[in-house]
């Protein structure tokens, strides 16, 4: 499963905040998906490199760097830039998985590129690498029921057991979509998993 040289086809990063106090929060669903991959293919994302916990793996005959940036969400771009420069990865081969409050819990949205949509982690990545033309998979975490609930507090609030199960239920589909993207079939993944009329671009 390990890669012995620096040749890499893709970077896959799940975004989140380090620290056990954030483990079950909405902002950490990207980390949760990486945890799913660890169990799925029996790896450990625990090497400290590129300001991240990382692993080098082979998936579908593709050489992949998996990252869990340890910079806190708002500085995620530092980790992505460091890894992409080290492995000389083009921007369109950087796949980011993260939370989206505009999507209902348990839904996903795949995009080839796009703005940050107000997401601080994506904003940081765009600023560091100087482009928004990287693919991403958004995981719906829902919006606050109370419109006066500050978003900064909402995204670091804990998800309920019911929501956790709904989010975890998307991970098999996301992993399938990730493999399609590795194989150059992002359009197929979008057609299969995107739901019309949900969320924002």
ZALUMDO-638196 format. One record per atom (N, C-alpha, C): residue number from 1; chain; atom name; z negated, y, x. Coordinates in pm, whole numbers, m for minus. Layout:
% residues N
> NUM	A	CA	Z	Y	X
...
% end
This chain:
% residues 201
> 1	A	N	0	m121	82
> 1	A	CA	0	0	0
> 1	A	C	0	126	85
> 2	A	N	m53	120	207
> 2	A	CA	m60	239	291
> 2	A	C	76	272	351
> 3	A	N	93	400	386
> 3	A	CA	214	448	452
> 3	A	C	179	477	597
> 4	A	N	262	431	688
> 4	A	CA	228	439	829
> 4	A	C	289	560	899
> 5	A	N	378	633	832
> 5	A	CA	436	750	897
> 5	A	C	426	870	805
> 6	A	N	481	983	849
> 6	A	CA	467	1107	772
> 6	A	C	582	1130	675
> 7	A	N	669	1032	658
> 7	A	CA	778	1045	562
> 7	A	C	723	1028	421
> 8	A	N	745	1128	337
> 8	A	CA	689	1127	202
> 8	A	C	795	1174	103
> 9	A	N	799	1110	m14
> 9	A	CA	896	1145	m118
> 9	A	C	841	1244	m220
> 10	A	N	713	1234	m253
> 10	A	CA	652	1318	m356
> 10	A	C	507	1348	m322
> 11	A	N	462	1464	m367
> 11	A	CA	320	1494	m375
> 11	A	C	282	1493	m523
> 12	A	N	173	1424	m556
> 12	A	CA	119	1426	m691
> 12	A	C	m24	1478	m683
> 13	A	N	m52	1587	m753
> 13	A	CA	m186	1645	m750
> 13	A	C	m241	1658	m891
> 14	A	N	m361	1607	m909
> 14	A	CA	m435	1632	m1033
> 14	A	C	m535	1743	m1006
> 15	A	N	m535	1845	m1090
> 15	A	CA	m621	1961	m1066
> 15	A	C	m758	1944	m1130
> 16	A	N	m857	2013	m1069
> 16	A	CA	m993	2010	m1122
> 16	A	C	m1086	2085	m1030
> 17	A	N	m1214	2078	m1061
> 17	A	CA	m1319	2136	m978
> 17	A	C	m1405	2025	m920
> 18	A	N	m1440	2037	m790
> 18	A	CA	m1528	1937	m732
> 18	A	C	m1672	1961	m776
> 19	A	N	m1751	1856	m771
> 19	A	CA	m1892	1866	m812
> 19	A	C	m1916	1786	m938
> 20	A	N	m2026	1710	m938
> 20	A	CA	m2052	1621	m1052
> 20	A	C	m2073	1698	m1181
> 21	A	N	m2113	1825	m1171
> 21	A	CA	m2134	1903	m1293
> 21	A	C	m2004	1929	m1368
> 22	A	N	m1890	1910	m1301
> 22	A	CA	m1760	1934	m1365
> 22	A	C	m1688	1805	m1404
> 23	A	N	m1748	1690	m1377
> 23	A	CA	m1676	1563	m1393
> 23	A	C	m1618	1540	m1531
> 24	A	N	m1690	1581	m1635
> 24	A	CA	m1648	1550	m1772
> 24	A	C	m1603	1675	m1847
> 25	A	N	m1548	1772	m1773
> 25	A	CA	m1506	1898	m1836
> 25	A	C	m1355	1901	m1859
> 26	A	N	m1314	1992	m1945
> 26	A	CA	m1173	2002	m1982
> 26	A	C	m1085	2035	m1861
> 27	A	N	m1136	2120	m1774
> 27	A	CA	m1059	2159	m1656
> 27	A	C	m1036	2043	m1560
> 28	A	N	m1107	1932	m1578
> 28	A	CA	m1099	1823	m1482
> 28	A	C	m1017	1704	m1529
> 29	A	N	m936	1722	m1632
> 29	A	CA	m857	1608	m1679
> 29	A	C	m752	1565	m1576
> 30	A	N	m710	1658	m1489
> 30	A	CA	m619	1621	m1381
> 30	A	C	m686	1524	m1284
> 31	A	N	m812	1552	m1249
> 31	A	CA	m889	1459	m1166
> 31	A	C	m906	1325	m1237
> 32	A	N	m932	1331	m1368
> 32	A	CA	m952	1207	m1445
> 32	A	C	m828	1119	m1438
> 33	A	N	m711	1182	m1442
> 33	A	CA	m588	1102	m1433
> 33	A	C	m574	1038	m1296
> 34	A	N	m609	1110	m1190
> 34	A	CA	m605	1051	m1056
> 34	A	C	m702	934	m1048
> 35	A	N	m818	947	m1112
> 35	A	CA	m913	835	m1117
> 35	A	C	m850	714	m1186
> 36	A	N	m771	740	m1288
> 36	A	CA	m700	632	m1358
> 36	A	C	m602	562	m1263
> 37	A	N	m528	640	m1184
> 37	A	CA	m435	581	m1087
> 37	A	C	m510	494	m987
> 38	A	N	m626	543	m941
> 38	A	CA	m705	464	m845
> 38	A	C	m731	324	m898
> 39	A	N	m772	316	m1024
> 39	A	CA	m802	185	m1084
> 39	A	C	m674	107	m1112
> 40	A	N	m570	178	m1155
> 40	A	CA	m445	114	m1194
> 40	A	C	m381	38	m1078
> 41	A	N	m377	101	m960
> 41	A	CA	m308	38	m847
> 41	A	C	m403	1	m733
> 42	A	N	m534	8	m764
> 42	A	CA	m637	m37	m670
> 42	A	C	m631	36	m535
> 43	A	N	m648	168	m542
> 43	A	CA	m652	250	m422
> 43	A	C	m778	336	m425
> 44	A	N	m804	404	m315
> 44	A	CA	m913	500	m308
> 44	A	C	m855	634	m263
> 45	A	N	m873	736	m345
> 45	A	CA	m830	871	m308
> 45	A	C	m953	938	m246
> 46	A	N	m974	912	m118
> 46	A	CA	m1099	957	m55
> 46	A	C	m1081	1009	87
> 47	A	N	m958	1016	135
> 47	A	CA	m935	1070	269
> 47	A	C	m941	1222	261
> 48	A	N	m1018	1285	348
> 48	A	CA	m1032	1430	345
> 48	A	C	m921	1492	430
> 49	A	N	m825	1553	364
> 49	A	CA	m711	1615	432
> 49	A	C	m645	1714	336
> 50	A	N	m588	1820	390
> 50	A	CA	m518	1921	310
> 50	A	C	m611	1985	208
> 51	A	N	m734	2012	248
> 51	A	CA	m834	2071	158
> 51	A	C	m849	1988	31
> 52	A	N	m833	1857	43
> 52	A	CA	m831	1768	m73
> 52	A	C	m892	1633	m38
> 53	A	N	m923	1558	m143
> 53	A	CA	m935	1414	m130
> 53	A	C	m795	1359	m149
> 54	A	N	m751	1270	m61
> 54	A	CA	m611	1231	m63
> 54	A	C	m593	1082	m37
> 55	A	N	m473	1036	m66
> 55	A	CA	m433	898	m35
> 55	A	C	m283	895	m18
> 56	A	N	m235	804	68
> 56	A	CA	m92	777	83
> 56	A	C	m63	640	24
> 57	A	N	31	635	m69
> 57	A	CA	59	508	m137
> 57	A	C	209	491	m158
> 58	A	N	247	368	m190
> 58	A	CA	383	339	m234
> 58	A	C	380	308	m383
> 59	A	N	462	378	m460
> 59	A	CA	478	352	m603
> 59	A	C	627	346	m632
> 60	A	N	673	235	m688
> 60	A	CA	817	219	m717
> 60	A	C	903	243	m594
> 61	A	N	857	193	m480
> 61	A	CA	929	209	m353
> 61	A	C	941	354	m309
> 62	A	N	858	441	m365
> 62	A	CA	853	580	m323
> 62	A	C	723	604	m247
> 63	A	N	732	686	m143
> 63	A	CA	615	719	m62
> 63	A	C	549	844	m121
> 64	A	N	425	828	m165
> 64	A	CA	358	930	m243
> 64	A	C	228	975	m176
> 65	A	N	205	1106	m175
> 65	A	CA	76	1161	m138
> 65	A	C	5	1201	m268
> 66	A	N	m114	1146	m289
> 66	A	CA	m194	1180	m406
> 66	A	C	m307	1272	m362
> 67	A	N	m325	1382	m436
> 67	A	CA	m425	1482	m399
> 67	A	C	m519	1514	m515
> 68	A	N	m646	1534	m479
> 68	A	CA	m744	1598	m568
> 68	A	C	m796	1719	m490
> 69	A	N	m735	1837	m506
> 69	A	CA	m777	1954	m429
> 69	A	C	m926	1981	m443
> 70	A	N	m989	2012	m330
> 70	A	CA	m1133	2039	m328
> 70	A	C	m1160	2187	m302
> 71	A	N	m1074	2271	m351
> 71	A	CA	m1080	2415	m327
> 71	A	C	m1140	2491	m444
> 72	A	N	m1179	2422	m548
> 72	A	CA	m1204	2476	m681
> 72	A	C	m1071	2518	m743
> 73	A	N	m1069	2515	m874
> 73	A	CA	m944	2531	m948
> 73	A	C	m865	2656	m907
> 74	A	N	m936	2770	m896
> 74	A	CA	m866	2896	m879
> 74	A	C	m799	2913	m743
> 75	A	N	m824	2821	m650
> 75	A	CA	m760	2827	m518
> 75	A	C	m682	2698	m490
> 76	A	N	m638	2631	m595
> 76	A	CA	m566	2503	m581
> 76	A	C	m442	2515	m494
> 77	A	N	m378	2631	m496
> 77	A	CA	m255	2650	m421
> 77	A	C	m270	2630	m272
> 78	A	N	m389	2658	m220
> 78	A	CA	m411	2642	m75
> 78	A	C	m390	2496	m35
> 79	A	N	m440	2404	m115
> 79	A	CA	m425	2261	m85
> 79	A	C	m280	2217	m98
> 80	A	N	m213	2263	m203
> 80	A	CA	m74	2224	m227
> 80	A	C	16	2277	m117
> 81	A	N	m4	2401	m77
> 81	A	CA	77	2459	30
> 81	A	C	57	2383	161
> 82	A	N	m68	2354	194
> 82	A	CA	m97	2284	320
> 82	A	C	m29	2148	324
> 83	A	N	m39	2072	216
> 83	A	CA	22	1939	213
> 83	A	C	174	1946	212
> 84	A	N	229	2039	135
> 84	A	CA	376	2048	126
> 84	A	C	437	2091	258
> 85	A	N	369	2178	332
> 85	A	CA	419	2217	464
> 85	A	C	407	2102	563
> 86	A	N	296	2032	560
> 86	A	CA	273	1922	654
> 86	A	C	378	1813	638
> 87	A	N	409	1778	513
> 87	A	CA	503	1669	488
> 87	A	C	646	1718	463
> 88	A	N	665	1851	469
> 88	A	CA	798	1910	449
> 88	A	C	858	1865	315
> 89	A	N	778	1879	211
> 89	A	CA	817	1838	76
> 89	A	C	882	1956	4
> 90	A	N	1002	1938	m52
> 90	A	CA	1062	2045	m132
> 90	A	C	982	2070	m259
> 91	A	N	991	2191	m310
> 91	A	CA	908	2232	m423
> 91	A	C	930	2143	m545
> 92	A	N	1053	2098	m566
> 92	A	CA	1080	2016	m686
> 92	A	C	1030	1872	m673
> 93	A	N	965	1842	m560
> 93	A	CA	904	1710	m540
> 93	A	C	751	1720	m540
> 94	A	N	700	1830	m593
> 94	A	CA	556	1849	m607
> 94	A	C	523	1839	m756
> 95	A	N	450	1736	m795
> 95	A	CA	418	1712	m935
> 95	A	C	270	1741	m959
> 96	A	N	244	1831	m1053
> 96	A	CA	107	1874	m1082
> 96	A	C	66	1825	m1221
> 97	A	N	m54	1769	m1230
> 97	A	CA	m109	1725	m1359
> 97	A	C	m234	1807	m1386
> 98	A	N	m240	1868	m1505
> 98	A	CA	m352	1959	m1534
> 98	A	C	m374	1976	m1684
> 99	A	N	m482	2045	m1717
> 99	A	CA	m522	2067	m1856
> 99	A	C	m446	2184	m1919
> 100	A	N	m429	2177	m2050
> 100	A	CA	m364	2286	m2124
> 100	A	C	m437	2306	m2256
> 101	A	N	m494	2425	m2274
> 101	A	CA	m570	2453	m2396
> 101	A	C	m480	2483	m2515
> 102	A	N	m350	2503	m2493
> 102	A	CA	m259	2529	m2605
> 102	A	C	m209	2400	m2668
> 103	A	N	m240	2287	m2608
> 103	A	CA	m198	2157	m2662
> 103	A	C	m317	2087	m2727
> 104	A	N	m294	2021	m2840
> 104	A	CA	m403	1945	m2903
> 104	A	C	m453	1833	m2811
> 105	A	N	m579	1800	m2826
> 105	A	CA	m638	1690	m2749
> 105	A	C	m558	1562	m2774
> 106	A	N	m523	1495	m2665
> 106	A	CA	m451	1369	m2677
> 106	A	C	m300	1382	m2678
> 107	A	N	m249	1503	m2650
> 107	A	CA	m104	1521	m2640
> 107	A	C	m68	1557	m2497
> 108	A	N	59	1540	m2462
> 108	A	CA	106	1576	m2329
> 108	A	C	236	1654	m2341
> 109	A	N	264	1733	m2238
> 109	A	CA	388	1809	m2233
> 109	A	C	438	1808	m2089
> 110	A	N	562	1767	m2069
> 110	A	CA	623	1759	m1937
> 110	A	C	721	1874	m1921
> 111	A	N	716	1942	m1807
> 111	A	CA	804	2054	m1780
> 111	A	C	861	2043	m1639
> 112	A	N	986	2088	m1623
> 112	A	CA	1048	2091	m1490
> 112	A	C	996	2207	m1407
> 113	A	N	960	2316	m1473
> 113	A	CA	916	2438	m1405
> 113	A	C	855	2528	m1510
> 114	A	N	810	2646	m1469
> 114	A	CA	759	2740	m1567
> 114	A	C	647	2827	m1514
> 115	A	N	609	2924	m1594
> 115	A	CA	502	3016	m1557
> 115	A	C	367	2945	m1562
> 116	A	N	263	3018	m1524
> 116	A	CA	129	2959	m1524
> 116	A	C	72	2946	m1664
> 117	A	N	123	3024	m1758
> 117	A	CA	68	3022	m1893
> 117	A	C	m79	3062	m1896
> 118	A	N	m122	3136	m1794
> 118	A	CA	m261	3179	m1787
> 118	A	C	m354	3080	m1719
> 119	A	N	m301	2966	m1675
> 119	A	CA	m385	2865	m1607
> 119	A	C	m407	2907	m1463
> 120	A	N	m534	2925	m1425
> 120	A	CA	m565	2980	m1293
> 120	A	C	m521	2888	m1179
> 121	A	N	m530	2757	m1197
> 121	A	CA	m487	2665	m1093
> 121	A	C	m337	2672	m1068
> 122	A	N	m260	2676	m1176
> 122	A	CA	m114	2687	m1164
> 122	A	C	m76	2824	m1108
> 123	A	N	m146	2928	m1151
> 123	A	CA	m122	3062	m1097
> 123	A	C	m140	3063	m946
> 124	A	N	m246	2998	m899
> 124	A	CA	m272	2990	m755
> 124	A	C	m160	2917	m682
> 125	A	N	m114	2806	m738
> 125	A	CA	m6	2729	m674
> 125	A	C	120	2813	m665
> 126	A	N	156	2881	m773
> 126	A	CA	276	2965	m774
> 126	A	C	265	3074	m668
> 127	A	N	147	3135	m656
> 127	A	CA	128	3242	m558
> 127	A	C	136	3189	m415
> 128	A	N	78	3075	m388
> 128	A	CA	77	3020	m253
> 128	A	C	216	2972	m210
> 129	A	N	286	2899	m297
> 129	A	CA	414	2842	m254
> 129	A	C	532	2934	m286
> 130	A	N	507	3041	m361
> 130	A	CA	610	3140	m388
> 130	A	C	717	3097	m485
> 131	A	N	683	3003	m573
> 131	A	CA	781	2954	m670
> 131	A	C	709	2887	m787
> 132	A	N	774	2891	m905
> 132	A	CA	720	2817	m1019
> 132	A	C	811	2699	m1055
> 133	A	N	901	2663	m963
> 133	A	CA	1001	2559	m993
> 133	A	C	955	2421	m946
> 134	A	N	835	2385	m986
> 134	A	CA	783	2251	m958
> 134	A	C	751	2182	m1091
> 135	A	N	774	2051	m1099
> 135	A	CA	747	1979	m1224
> 135	A	C	597	1967	m1249
> 136	A	N	563	1958	m1376
> 136	A	CA	423	1944	m1411
> 136	A	C	406	1866	m1541
> 137	A	N	291	1804	m1555
> 137	A	CA	254	1735	m1679
> 137	A	C	124	1797	m1728
> 138	A	N	130	1853	m1847
> 138	A	CA	13	1916	m1908
> 138	A	C	m56	1817	m2001
> 139	A	N	m187	1814	m1994
> 139	A	CA	m267	1728	m2080
> 139	A	C	m344	1816	m2178
> 140	A	N	m324	1793	m2307
> 140	A	CA	m389	1876	m2407
> 140	A	C	m540	1856	m2412
> 141	A	N	m613	1968	m2408
> 141	A	CA	m759	1963	m2419
> 141	A	C	m808	2044	m2538
> 142	A	N	m714	2097	m2619
> 142	A	CA	m752	2172	m2737
> 142	A	C	m801	2312	m2706
> 143	A	N	m810	2393	m2810
> 143	A	CA	m858	2530	m2796
> 143	A	C	m993	2544	m2865
> 144	A	N	m1071	2645	m2828
> 144	A	CA	m1205	2658	m2888
> 144	A	C	m1198	2686	m3037
> 145	A	N	m1288	2625	m3113
> 145	A	CA	m1294	2649	m3257
> 145	A	C	m1338	2791	m3287
> 146	A	N	m1424	2842	m3203
> 146	A	CA	m1473	2979	m3218
> 146	A	C	m1385	3072	m3136
> 147	A	N	m1309	3163	m3200
> 147	A	CA	m1219	3251	m3124
> 147	A	C	m1292	3343	m3027
> 148	A	N	m1425	3359	m3045
> 148	A	CA	m1502	3444	m2956
> 148	A	C	m1554	3368	m2833
> 149	A	N	m1528	3237	m2832
> 149	A	CA	m1571	3154	m2719
> 149	A	C	m1486	3190	m2597
> 150	A	N	m1549	3236	m2491
> 150	A	CA	m1475	3276	m2371
> 150	A	C	m1405	3155	m2311
> 151	A	N	m1275	3172	m2280
> 151	A	CA	m1197	3060	m2227
> 151	A	C	m1252	3010	m2095
> 152	A	N	m1302	3103	m2013
> 152	A	CA	m1356	3064	m1883
> 152	A	C	m1471	2965	m1899
> 153	A	N	m1550	2983	m2004
> 153	A	CA	m1660	2890	m2031
> 153	A	C	m1610	2764	m2101
> 154	A	N	m1511	2781	m2187
> 154	A	CA	m1460	2668	m2264
> 154	A	C	m1400	2561	m2173
> 155	A	N	m1321	2602	m2074
> 155	A	CA	m1252	2503	m1990
> 155	A	C	m1346	2425	m1900
> 156	A	N	m1466	2479	m1877
> 156	A	CA	m1564	2405	m1797
> 156	A	C	m1674	2345	m1885
> 157	A	N	m1648	2341	m2016
> 157	A	CA	m1741	2275	m2108
> 157	A	C	m1710	2126	m2112
> 158	A	N	m1810	2047	m2144
> 158	A	CA	m1793	1902	m2149
> 158	A	C	m1714	1860	m2272
> 159	A	N	m1634	1756	m2255
> 159	A	CA	m1560	1701	m2368
> 159	A	C	m1645	1595	m2436
> 160	A	N	m1624	1580	m2565
> 160	A	CA	m1700	1482	m2642
> 160	A	C	m1651	1340	m2610
> 161	A	N	m1728	1242	m2651
> 161	A	CA	m1687	1102	m2631
> 161	A	C	m1554	1075	m2701
> 162	A	N	m1540	1128	m2822
> 162	A	CA	m1416	1108	m2898
> 162	A	C	m1297	1170	m2825
> 163	A	N	m1315	1293	m2776
> 163	A	CA	m1208	1360	m2702
> 163	A	C	m1175	1286	m2574
> 164	A	N	m1278	1236	m2508
> 164	A	CA	m1258	1163	m2382
> 164	A	C	m1169	1041	m2406
> 165	A	N	m1196	969	m2513
> 165	A	CA	m1115	851	m2545
> 165	A	C	m971	890	m2578
> 166	A	N	m954	1003	m2648
> 166	A	CA	m820	1049	m2683
> 166	A	C	m741	1089	m2559
> 167	A	N	m810	1154	m2465
> 167	A	CA	m744	1195	m2341
> 167	A	C	m711	1073	m2255
> 168	A	N	m807	983	m2242
> 168	A	CA	m782	861	m2163
> 168	A	C	m667	780	m2220
> 169	A	N	m649	787	m2352
> 169	A	CA	m541	711	m2417
> 169	A	C	m403	761	m2378
> 170	A	N	m396	883	m2322
> 170	A	CA	m266	937	m2278
> 170	A	C	m229	891	m2138
> 171	A	N	m324	838	m2061
> 171	A	CA	m301	816	m1918
> 171	A	C	m194	711	m1890
> 172	A	N	m186	608	m1972
> 172	A	CA	m80	507	m1951
> 172	A	C	57	570	m1970
> 173	A	N	71	656	m2071
> 173	A	CA	198	726	m2094
> 173	A	C	229	821	m1979
> 174	A	N	127	891	m1931
> 174	A	CA	148	984	m1820
> 174	A	C	191	909	m1695
> 175	A	N	128	795	m1669
> 175	A	CA	167	716	m1552
> 175	A	C	311	668	m1564
> 176	A	N	351	630	m1683
> 176	A	CA	490	591	m1708
> 176	A	C	583	708	m1681
> 177	A	N	545	827	m1730
> 177	A	CA	626	947	m1708
> 177	A	C	634	982	m1560
> 178	A	N	523	968	m1489
> 178	A	CA	521	995	m1345
> 178	A	C	622	906	m1272
> 179	A	N	626	780	m1307
> 179	A	CA	721	688	m1244
> 179	A	C	866	727	m1277
> 180	A	N	890	771	m1399
> 180	A	CA	1024	818	m1435
> 180	A	C	1063	939	m1350
> 181	A	N	968	1029	m1329
> 181	A	CA	995	1148	m1248
> 181	A	C	1024	1108	m1103
> 182	A	N	949	1012	m1050
> 182	A	CA	976	963	m915
> 182	A	C	1119	910	m904
> 183	A	N	1167	848	m1010
> 183	A	CA	1301	788	m1010
> 183	A	C	1411	888	m1046
> 184	A	N	1375	1016	m1060
> 184	A	CA	1474	1119	m1090
> 184	A	C	1508	1131	m1237
> 185	A	N	1421	1078	m1323
> 185	A	CA	1451	1076	m1466
> 185	A	C	1354	1162	m1547
> 186	A	N	1334	1286	m1503
> 186	A	CA	1240	1373	m1573
> 186	A	C	1288	1404	m1715
> 187	A	N	1420	1416	m1733
> 187	A	CA	1473	1443	m1868
> 187	A	C	1437	1328	m1963
> 188	A	N	1448	1206	m1914
> 188	A	CA	1411	1090	m1995
> 188	A	C	1264	1095	m2032
> 189	A	N	1180	1131	m1935
> 189	A	CA	1036	1141	m1961
> 189	A	C	1007	1250	m2064
> 190	A	N	1075	1364	m2051
> 190	A	CA	1055	1474	m2146
> 190	A	C	1097	1432	m2286
> 191	A	N	1211	1367	m2297
> 191	A	CA	1260	1324	m2428
> 191	A	C	1168	1221	m2491
> 192	A	N	1108	1137	m2408
> 192	A	CA	1022	1031	m2459
> 192	A	C	884	1080	m2500
> 193	A	N	829	1174	m2424
> 193	A	CA	687	1208	m2443
> 193	A	C	659	1348	m2496
> 194	A	N	751	1441	m2483
> 194	A	CA	723	1575	m2535
> 194	A	C	732	1576	m2687
> 195	A	N	642	1649	m2749
> 195	A	CA	642	1662	m2894
> 195	A	C	691	1801	m2931
> 196	A	N	789	1808	m3017
> 196	A	CA	847	1936	m3057
> 196	A	C	744	2022	m3129
> 197	A	N	749	2152	m3097
> 197	A	CA	667	2246	m3172
> 197	A	C	521	2252	m3132
> 198	A	N	483	2183	m3024
> 198	A	CA	344	2182	m2981
> 198	A	C	332	2256	m2848
> 199	A	N	235	2347	m2841
> 199	A	CA	204	2410	m2713
> 199	A	C	304	2517	m2674
> 200	A	N	293	2558	m2546
> 200	A	CA	377	2665	m2494
> 200	A	C	449	2617	m2370
> 201	A	N	556	2687	m2332
> 201	A	CA	631	2650	m2212
> 201	A	C	561	2700	m2088
% end
